[in-house]
Amino acid sequence: MANPKVGWGFGWLTFCYLAIAVVAVDNALASQALMPLAGLRPDEGTARLITLAVLLVQTLLAVASTRPPSRSTTCRGSAPAARRSRRSCATGSVRRWSGRCWSGSRSRSSAPGWW
């Protein structure tokens, strides 16, 4: 990127595109697939209500599938960084990247033989 303003510009452009695309796809799903499947007559008002219902279901699924972050910064039951063996350090990094817990940055560790 050239500078942070260009990055922010691309970020907002992508966000706006995704916001418009999700609604457009859900509207097409409602009017072209769900209404004929349910045997409803073509009506834009009904398609809009179905679109809102589909968006609500998608929002609820996204919220329900997202775990809140843990308040602790280390894995439960793990030894302090200075006492970890090389194997437990590797296991900690796997845990960190797999999303089970967050064990902090590698650069803060004082364990000998860390990578």
N, CA, C and O of each residue as an XYZ file, in Angstrom:
460
protein
N       0.827     -1.174      0.000
C       0.000      0.000      0.000
C       0.885      1.255      0.000
O       1.993      1.269      0.537
N       0.366      2.259     -0.599
C       1.114      3.508     -0.696
C       1.158      4.226      0.646
O       2.212      4.708      1.061
N       0.020      4.299      1.325
C      -0.036      4.932      2.636
C      -1.317      4.476      3.341
O      -2.156      3.820      2.724
N      -1.477      4.813      4.615
C      -2.662      4.358      5.353
C      -3.989      4.851      4.766
O      -5.000      4.160      4.884
N      -4.006      6.017      4.144
C      -5.251      6.517      3.562
C      -5.734      5.616      2.429
O      -6.934      5.384      2.282
N      -4.795      5.110      1.630
C      -5.165      4.190      0.549
C      -5.712      2.895      1.143
O      -6.693      2.347      0.639
N      -5.079      2.401      2.216
C      -5.563      1.195      2.887
C      -6.968      1.362      3.437
O      -7.815      0.485      3.269
N      -7.218      2.494      4.099
C      -8.558      2.770      4.621
C      -9.570      2.875      3.481
O     -10.700      2.400      3.600
N      -9.160      3.497      2.382
C     -10.053      3.622      1.227
C     -10.451      2.266      0.678
O     -11.627      2.017      0.412
N      -9.460      1.378      0.506
C      -9.785      0.029      0.032
C     -10.632     -0.730      1.044
O     -11.515     -1.500      0.665
N     -10.366     -0.515      2.326
C     -11.166     -1.177      3.357
C     -12.628     -0.756      3.305
O     -13.521     -1.602      3.349
N     -12.875      0.541      3.211
C     -14.255      1.032      3.136
C     -14.930      0.605      1.834
O     -16.117      0.278      1.826
N     -14.183      0.608      0.743
C     -14.732      0.161     -0.527
C     -15.168     -1.305     -0.442
O     -16.245     -1.668     -0.915
N     -14.337     -2.125      0.153
C     -14.678     -3.540      0.322
C     -15.867     -3.713      1.243
O     -16.755     -4.519      0.964
N     -15.900     -2.962      2.345
C     -17.023     -3.051      3.280
C     -18.335     -2.671      2.600
O     -19.339     -3.365      2.758
N     -18.332     -1.584      1.851
C     -19.554     -1.142      1.163
C     -19.995     -2.161      0.112
O     -21.187     -2.435     -0.034
N     -19.033     -2.718     -0.615
C     -19.372     -3.727     -1.611
C     -20.010     -4.937     -0.942
O     -21.027     -5.443     -1.417
N     -19.422     -5.405      0.156
C     -19.975     -6.576      0.825
C     -21.356     -6.297      1.406
O     -22.233     -7.160      1.357
N     -21.558     -5.107      1.954
C     -22.867     -4.767      2.507
C     -23.936     -4.761      1.413
O     -25.047     -5.244      1.631
N     -23.611     -4.225      0.254
C     -24.575     -4.183     -0.853
C     -24.770     -5.578     -1.445
O     -25.897     -5.963     -1.755
N     -23.691     -6.337     -1.607
C     -23.779     -7.659     -2.228
C     -24.591     -8.638     -1.393
O     -25.338     -9.444     -1.948
N     -24.459     -8.585     -0.073
C     -25.209     -9.500      0.785
C     -26.709     -9.256      0.638
O     -27.488    -10.201      0.512
N     -27.103     -7.999      0.655
C     -28.531     -7.680      0.517
C     -29.040     -8.055     -0.876
O     -30.145     -8.581     -1.010
N     -28.244     -7.789     -1.908
C     -28.660     -8.109     -3.275
C     -28.829     -9.616     -3.469
O     -29.797    -10.064     -4.083
N     -27.886    -10.391     -2.943
C     -27.981    -11.851     -3.081
C     -29.164    -12.385     -2.289
O     -29.881    -13.262     -2.770
N     -29.379    -11.872     -1.087
C     -30.523    -12.332     -0.299
C     -31.848    -11.951     -0.943
O     -32.804    -12.723     -0.873
N     -31.929    -10.781     -1.568
C     -33.146    -10.380     -2.263
C     -33.398    -11.297     -3.465
O     -34.532    -11.705     -3.716
N     -32.337    -11.614     -4.200
C     -32.488    -12.535     -5.322
C     -32.897    -13.920     -4.843
O     -33.719    -14.577     -5.481
N     -32.337    -14.366     -3.735
C     -32.717    -15.658     -3.166
C     -34.190    -15.672     -2.790
O     -34.900    -16.640     -3.061
N     -34.644    -14.594     -2.165
C     -36.041    -14.531     -1.739
C     -36.992    -14.481     -2.924
O     -37.975    -15.220     -2.963
N     -36.703    -13.610     -3.897
C     -37.665    -13.410     -4.994
C     -37.586    -14.481     -6.063
O     -38.603    -14.787     -6.685
N     -36.420    -15.064     -6.303
C     -36.280    -16.012     -7.399
C     -36.280    -17.468     -6.959
O     -36.542    -18.350     -7.777
N     -35.995    -17.746     -5.697
C     -35.918    -19.136     -5.259
C     -36.937    -19.482     -4.174
O     -37.694    -20.442     -4.316
N     -36.957    -18.707     -3.099
C     -37.809    -19.070     -1.971
C     -39.295    -18.868     -2.256
O     -40.118    -19.701     -1.876
N     -39.642    -17.772     -2.920
C     -41.063    -17.519     -3.192
C     -41.649    -18.553     -4.163
O     -42.723    -19.083     -3.880
N     -41.004    -18.866     -5.286
C     -41.551    -19.916     -6.148
C     -41.551    -21.289     -5.466
O     -42.447    -22.101     -5.699
N     -40.546    -21.542     -4.627
C     -40.485    -22.817     -3.926
C     -41.648    -22.970     -2.951
O     -42.182    -24.065     -2.775
N     -42.032    -21.866     -2.321
C     -43.154    -21.890     -1.375
C     -44.503    -21.720     -2.066
O     -45.546    -21.823     -1.419
N     -44.493    -21.461     -3.379
C     -45.748    -21.296     -4.111
C     -46.386    -19.931     -3.927
O     -47.592    -19.784     -4.127
N     -45.594    -18.920     -3.548
C     -46.124    -17.567     -3.367
C     -46.120    -16.828     -4.706
O     -45.241    -17.042     -5.542
N     -47.109    -15.960     -4.897
C     -47.149    -15.180     -6.134
C     -46.065    -14.102     -6.072
O     -45.734    -13.630     -4.984
N     -45.506    -13.704     -7.221
C     -44.448    -12.685     -7.225
C     -44.946    -11.348     -6.676
O     -45.889    -10.760     -7.205
N     -44.310    -10.885     -5.623
C     -44.670     -9.614     -5.003
C     -43.419     -9.027     -4.358
O     -42.758     -9.693     -3.560
N     -43.095     -7.793     -4.698
C     -41.877     -7.165     -4.193
C     -41.933     -6.950     -2.681
O     -40.913     -7.089     -2.006
N     -43.083     -6.620     -2.146
C     -43.212     -6.422     -0.698
C     -42.933     -7.701      0.078
O     -42.243     -7.684      1.098
N     -43.475     -8.808     -0.414
C     -43.223    -10.097      0.232
C     -41.749    -10.476      0.115
O     -41.165    -11.007      1.060
N     -41.147    -10.203     -1.047
C     -39.730    -10.503     -1.235
C     -38.874     -9.691     -0.261
O     -37.878    -10.199      0.254
N     -39.246     -8.453     -0.006
C     -38.491     -7.626      0.935
C     -38.604     -8.166      2.360
O     -37.622     -8.167      3.102
N     -39.780     -8.619      2.739
C     -39.958     -9.193      4.080
C     -39.141    -10.482      4.231
O     -38.517    -10.716      5.266
N     -39.156    -11.309      3.184
C     -38.358    -12.540      3.233
C     -36.878    -12.202      3.288
O     -36.114    -12.862      3.992
N     -36.463    -11.162      2.537
C     -35.063    -10.731      2.562
C     -34.663    -10.298      3.963
O     -33.587    -10.661      4.437
N     -35.505     -9.533      4.627
C     -35.208     -9.110      6.007
C     -35.126    -10.303      6.948
O     -34.268    -10.345      7.830
N     -36.019    -11.276      6.761
C     -35.990    -12.472      7.604
C     -34.703    -13.269      7.379
O     -34.100    -13.757      8.335
N     -34.282    -13.401      6.118
C     -33.046    -14.130      5.815
C     -31.843    -13.391      6.393
O     -30.940    -14.023      6.942
N     -31.816    -12.064      6.281
C     -30.722    -11.281      6.865
C     -30.687    -11.422      8.388
O     -29.608    -11.502      8.975
N     -31.840    -11.453      9.022
C     -31.903    -11.628     10.471
C     -31.362    -13.001     10.874
O     -30.607    -13.116     11.839
N     -31.750    -14.035     10.135
C     -31.253    -15.378     10.434
C     -29.737    -15.437     10.255
O     -29.045    -16.033     11.080
N     -29.211    -14.825      9.188
C     -27.768    -14.806      8.972
C     -27.052    -14.055     10.093
O     -25.985    -14.478     10.540
N     -27.625    -12.957     10.542
C     -27.028    -12.193     11.639
C     -27.006    -13.013     12.921
O     -25.996    -13.036     13.624
N     -28.102    -13.678     13.227
C     -28.161    -14.503     14.435
C     -27.175    -15.665     14.367
O     -26.547    -16.000     15.372
N     -27.030    -16.281     13.201
C     -26.056    -17.363     13.053
C     -24.623    -16.853     13.230
O     -23.796    -17.521     13.852
N     -24.334    -15.682     12.687
C     -22.989    -15.117     12.828
C     -22.686    -14.773     14.281
O     -21.577    -15.021     14.756
N     -23.654    -14.208     14.986
C     -23.449    -13.851     16.394
C     -23.323    -15.110     17.246
O     -22.472    -15.178     18.132
N     -24.164    -16.104     16.982
C     -24.139    -17.331     17.777
C     -22.870    -18.147     17.540
O     -22.431    -18.876     18.430
N     -22.284    -18.035     16.367
C     -21.102    -18.844     16.067
C     -19.800    -18.164     16.458
O     -18.734    -18.757     16.293
N     -19.850    -16.947     16.968
C     -18.648    -16.213     17.352
C     -18.490    -16.267     18.862
O     -19.366    -15.829     19.607
N     -17.354    -16.813     19.304
C     -17.089    -16.862     20.743
C     -16.501    -15.542     21.209
O     -15.672    -14.958     20.511
N     -16.911    -15.062     22.372
C     -16.290    -13.840     22.898
C     -14.854    -14.140     23.316
O     -14.556    -15.263     23.723
N     -13.962    -13.159     23.224
C     -12.569    -13.400     23.618
C     -12.447    -13.636     25.108
O     -13.230    -13.112     25.901
N     -11.468    -14.423     25.475
C     -11.219    -14.719     26.881
C     -10.583    -13.507     27.562
O      -9.868    -12.734     26.925
N     -10.843    -13.352     28.839
C     -10.233    -12.236     29.567
C      -8.785    -12.531     29.926
O      -7.984    -11.608     30.075
N      -8.442    -13.802     30.065
C      -7.057    -14.126     30.414
C      -6.188    -14.089     29.164
O      -6.675    -14.244     28.044
N      -4.891    -13.881     29.378
C      -3.972    -13.807     28.239
C      -3.159    -15.079     28.085
O      -2.320    -15.170     27.188
N      -3.389    -16.055     28.937
C      -2.655    -17.306     28.827
C      -3.618    -18.474     28.808
O      -4.785    -18.339     29.176
N      -3.122    -19.614     28.378
C      -3.926    -20.828     28.391
C      -4.070    -21.322     29.816
O      -3.144    -21.185     30.615
N      -5.192    -21.881     30.136
C      -5.384    -22.415     31.477
C      -4.517    -23.649     31.657
O      -4.420    -24.495     30.768
N      -3.891    -23.737     32.818
C      -3.110    -24.909     33.140
C      -1.732    -24.939     32.507
O      -1.021    -25.933     32.656
N      -1.333    -23.905     31.818
C      -0.006    -23.922     31.198
C       1.018    -23.352     32.168
O       0.706    -22.492     32.992
N       2.237    -23.845     32.053
C       3.326    -23.387     32.917
C       3.790    -22.012     32.459
O       3.576    -21.644     31.304
N       4.426    -21.244     33.348
C       4.993    -19.963     32.912
C       5.983    -20.174     31.775
O       6.558    -21.253     31.631
N       6.174    -19.148     30.981
C       7.003    -19.257     29.782
C       8.434    -19.674     30.110
O       9.052    -20.391     29.323
N       8.975    -19.248     31.240
C      10.361    -19.569     31.576
C      10.544    -21.061     31.880
O      11.657    -21.572     31.749
N       9.487    -21.770     32.282
C       9.613    -23.180     32.643
C       9.126    -24.119     31.551
O       9.157    -25.334     31.746
N       8.685    -23.614     30.428
C       8.181    -24.482     29.375
C       9.309    -25.189     28.647
O      10.396    -24.638     28.468
N       9.041    -26.388     28.239
C       9.999    -27.082     27.388
C       9.745    -26.673     25.945
O       8.770    -25.980     25.654
N      10.613    -27.096     25.051
C      10.441    -26.759     23.642
C       9.129    -27.331     23.123
O       8.447    -26.686     22.326
N       8.767    -28.528     23.562
C       7.536    -29.158     23.091
C       6.309    -28.380     23.561
O       5.380    -28.164     22.782
N       6.295    -27.959     24.823
C       5.135    -27.222     25.314
C       5.035    -25.849     24.663
O       3.931    -25.328     24.500
N       6.175    -25.245     24.286
C       6.120    -23.974     23.576
C       5.478    -24.165     22.207
O       4.661    -23.350     21.779
N       5.849    -25.237     21.526
C       5.241    -25.504     20.222
C       3.753    -25.770     20.378
O       2.947    -25.326     19.560
N       3.391    -26.494     21.424
C       1.973    -26.751     21.666
C       1.238    -25.452     21.958
O       0.101    -25.266     21.525
N       1.890    -24.551     22.695
C       1.270    -23.255     22.985
C       1.015    -22.454     21.730
O      -0.021    -21.802     21.603
N       1.970    -22.498     20.783
C       1.755    -21.738     19.549
C       0.648    -22.369     18.723
O      -0.104    -21.654     18.061
N       0.531    -23.695     18.744
C      -0.572    -24.345     18.029
C      -1.886    -23.937     18.670
O      -2.854    -23.635     17.971
N      -1.927    -23.926     19.993
C      -3.150    -23.499     20.663
C      -3.480    -22.050     20.323
O      -4.641    -21.698     20.114
N      -2.434    -21.210     20.270
C      -2.660    -19.804     19.992
C      -3.266    -19.634     18.603
O      -4.229    -18.884     18.446
N      -2.729    -20.306     17.601
C      -3.207    -20.125     16.234
C      -4.473    -20.906     15.948
O      -5.178    -20.579     14.994
N      -4.794    -21.934     16.740
C      -6.011    -22.694     16.484
C      -7.236    -22.028     17.088
O      -8.358    -22.455     16.815
N      -7.052    -20.993     17.901
C      -8.178    -20.246     18.436
C      -8.689    -20.766     19.756
O      -9.670    -20.235     20.277
N      -8.057    -21.794     20.324
C      -8.542    -22.313     21.599
C      -8.232    -21.355     22.739
O      -9.008    -21.243     23.688
N      -7.123    -20.677     22.650
C      -6.775    -19.673     23.653
C      -5.760    -18.735     23.053
O      -5.258    -18.978     21.955
N      -5.456    -17.687     23.743
C      -4.471    -16.718     23.268
C      -3.371    -16.672     24.305
O      -3.614    -16.338     25.464
N      -2.160    -17.007     23.887
C      -1.072    -17.069     24.855
C      -0.053    -15.967     24.670
O       1.063    -16.078     25.176
N      -0.399    -14.911     23.963
C       0.490    -13.776     23.866
C       1.478    -13.884     22.725
O       1.440    -14.829     21.937
N       2.337    -12.934     22.650
C       3.295    -12.842     21.559
C       4.522    -13.695     21.830
O       4.943    -13.835     22.978
N       5.101    -14.270     20.772
C       6.324    -15.062     20.925
C       7.486    -14.190     21.351
O       8.389    -14.654     22.047
N       7.476    -12.941     20.945
C       8.624    -12.083     21.227
C       8.754    -11.758     22.704
O       9.826    -11.326     23.129
N       7.717    -11.945     23.505
C       7.780    -11.648     24.927
C       8.287    -12.829     25.750
O       8.543    -12.673     26.944
N       8.436    -13.996     25.146
C       8.836    -15.175     25.884
C      10.309    -15.119     26.223
O      11.130    -14.667     25.424
N      10.635    -15.583     27.420
C      12.044    -15.620     27.832
C      12.532    -17.060     27.917
O      13.601    -17.303     28.477
N      11.786    -18.018     27.383
C      12.174    -19.424     27.458
C      13.394    -19.688     26.579
O      13.445    -19.233     25.437
N      14.375    -20.418     27.103
C      15.534    -20.744     26.284
C      15.131    -21.712     25.164
O      14.308    -22.604     25.373
N      15.705    -21.531     24.000
C      15.430    -22.418     22.882
C      14.112    -22.141     22.188
O      13.621    -22.968     21.421
N      13.548    -20.993     22.453
C      12.274    -20.668     21.799
C      12.550    -20.346     20.351
O      13.059    -19.271     20.036
N      12.235    -21.225     19.508
C      12.408    -21.149     18.047
C      13.788    -20.765     17.736
O      14.147    -20.643     16.565
